[in-house]
Amino acid sequence: MMKLTRHKRSAQALLRWHDAHQFCSRSGQPTKKNMAGSKRVCPSSKIIYYPQMAPVVITLVSDGTRCLLARQSSFPRGMYSALAGFCDIGESLEEAVRREVAEEVGLEVDKLQYSASQHWPFPNSSLMIGCHATVKPGQTEIHVNLRELEAAAWFSCEEVATALRRKGPYSQQENGTFPFWVPPKLAIAHQLIKEWVEKQTCSSLPV
Ligand SMILES: NC(=O)C1=CN([C@@H]2O[C@H](COP(=O)(O)OP(=O)(O)OC[C@H]3O[C@@H](n4cnc5c(N)ncnc54)[C@H](O)[C@@H]3O)[C@@H](O)[C@H]2O)C=CC1
């Protein structure tokens, strides 16, 4: 993905969207692509379909000195990432972040700060919206939602800085465990984690 230009990524996402939207959901008739390829129209119902991205919030939670990372059973062994989840219809980004953090690890977000965004093509087009969040001091007990996550834990700045330098996936170690590593540079999760580590060395998250 890193080597593709933004235009190539947009073109690929658009082609996949056209492929998946061949028929009108009201009339059941075939839809027609316009010349520019920017939309599809149903000649029968006259409905116009525009390409869409699903908004996803991805949040790096910190308690001031540690950050919270989690893994799903589908992740490569040893890899932990920031908390991610699709926005529900009708929600603001802030509401989605607070809900996802509460649902996945049982923590209440205190402060929230937007960082950056990224188009993510897997499995369909998502707009990843990256945020940093803090919890109130002393309110750090994690309750992992095992329906969504395999594990979640607080990690120190040193542990995370070491993990950032690793390039997984890794093979099993002699003691049966897998080294802790984080998503690669192309993922916004990596950028959020790196940003957090860099902030730890100078100051904490702005109030
Ligand atoms: N670029 C990055 O750094 C990262 C990207 N991601 C992406 O973020 C997205 C969300 O992450 P997870 O929640 O862990 O994914 P997930 O794939 O585990 O999805 C969770 C659930 O959301 C529901 N869902 C699927 N598509 C949806 C949609 N369009 N709208 C609403 N609900 C939908 C499904 O019921 C699914 O079981 C995934 O596409 C994942 O690839 C996740 C972590 C890091």
PDBQT file of the ligand as one rigid body, heavy atoms in Angstrom, charges set to zero:
ROOT
HETATM    1  N1  LIG A 301      -5.115   1.207   9.570  1.00  0.00    +0.000 N 
HETATM    2  C1  LIG A 301      -5.024   0.785  10.815  1.00  0.00    +0.000 C 
HETATM    3  O1  LIG A 301      -4.095   1.137  11.558  1.00  0.00    +0.000 OA
HETATM    4  C2  LIG A 301      -6.072  -0.134  11.365  1.00  0.00    +0.000 C 
HETATM    5  C3  LIG A 301      -7.201  -0.413  10.630  1.00  0.00    +0.000 C 
HETATM    6  N2  LIG A 301      -8.215  -1.164  11.170  1.00  0.00    +0.000 N 
HETATM    7  C4  LIG A 301      -9.428  -1.356  10.385  1.00  0.00    +0.000 C 
HETATM    8  O2  LIG A 301     -10.502  -0.743  11.093  1.00  0.00    +0.000 OA
HETATM    9  C5  LIG A 301     -11.715  -1.434  10.808  1.00  0.00    +0.000 C 
HETATM   10  C6  LIG A 301     -12.452  -1.686  12.106  1.00  0.00    +0.000 C 
HETATM   11  O3  LIG A 301     -11.660  -2.440  12.972  1.00  0.00    +0.000 OA
HETATM   12  P1  LIG A 301     -12.340  -3.587  13.834  1.00  0.00    +0.000 P 
HETATM   13  O4  LIG A 301     -13.524  -3.092  14.567  1.00  0.00    +0.000 OA
HETATM   14  O5  LIG A 301     -11.233  -4.201  14.599  1.00  0.00    +0.000 OA
HETATM   15  O6  LIG A 301     -12.806  -4.494  12.604  1.00  0.00    +0.000 OA
HETATM   16  P2  LIG A 301     -13.608  -5.847  12.495  1.00  0.00    +0.000 P 
HETATM   17  O7  LIG A 301     -13.357  -6.277  11.107  1.00  0.00    +0.000 OA
HETATM   18  O8  LIG A 301     -13.279  -6.712  13.652  1.00  0.00    +0.000 OA
HETATM   19  O9  LIG A 301     -15.133  -5.363  12.567  1.00  0.00    +0.000 OA
HETATM   20  C7  LIG A 301     -15.899  -5.425  13.746  1.00  0.00    +0.000 C 
HETATM   21  C8  LIG A 301     -17.365  -5.585  13.387  1.00  0.00    +0.000 C 
HETATM   22  O10 LIG A 301     -17.869  -4.397  12.783  1.00  0.00    +0.000 OA
HETATM   23  C9  LIG A 301     -18.938  -4.744  11.925  1.00  0.00    +0.000 C 
HETATM   24  N3  LIG A 301     -18.758  -4.074  10.624  1.00  0.00    +0.000 N 
HETATM   25  C10 LIG A 301     -18.071  -4.487   9.548  1.00  0.00    +0.000 A 
HETATM   26  N4  LIG A 301     -18.129  -3.578   8.555  1.00  0.00    +0.000 NA
HETATM   27  C11 LIG A 301     -18.875  -2.562   9.020  1.00  0.00    +0.000 A 
HETATM   28  C12 LIG A 301     -19.298  -1.316   8.472  1.00  0.00    +0.000 A 
HETATM   29  N5  LIG A 301     -18.956  -0.937   7.241  1.00  0.00    +0.000 N 
HETATM   30  N6  LIG A 301     -20.045  -0.511   9.257  1.00  0.00    +0.000 NA
HETATM   31  C13 LIG A 301     -20.382  -0.870  10.519  1.00  0.00    +0.000 A 
HETATM   32  N7  LIG A 301     -20.036  -2.033  11.094  1.00  0.00    +0.000 NA
HETATM   33  C14 LIG A 301     -19.277  -2.870  10.348  1.00  0.00    +0.000 A 
HETATM   34  C15 LIG A 301     -18.955  -6.251  11.772  1.00  0.00    +0.000 C 
HETATM   35  O11 LIG A 301     -20.055  -6.730  12.524  1.00  0.00    +0.000 OA
HETATM   36  C16 LIG A 301     -17.657  -6.694  12.395  1.00  0.00    +0.000 C 
HETATM   37  O12 LIG A 301     -17.790  -7.916  13.030  1.00  0.00    +0.000 OA
HETATM   38  C17 LIG A 301     -11.320  -2.697  10.027  1.00  0.00    +0.000 C 
HETATM   39  O13 LIG A 301     -11.622  -2.454   8.665  1.00  0.00    +0.000 OA
HETATM   40  C18 LIG A 301      -9.823  -2.822  10.212  1.00  0.00    +0.000 C 
HETATM   41  O14 LIG A 301      -9.184  -3.363   9.074  1.00  0.00    +0.000 OA
HETATM   42  C19 LIG A 301      -8.138  -1.649  12.457  1.00  0.00    +0.000 C 
HETATM   43  C20 LIG A 301      -7.022  -1.422  13.225  1.00  0.00    +0.000 C 
HETATM   44  C21 LIG A 301      -5.865  -0.686  12.715  1.00  0.00    +0.000 C 
ENDROOT
TORSDOF 0
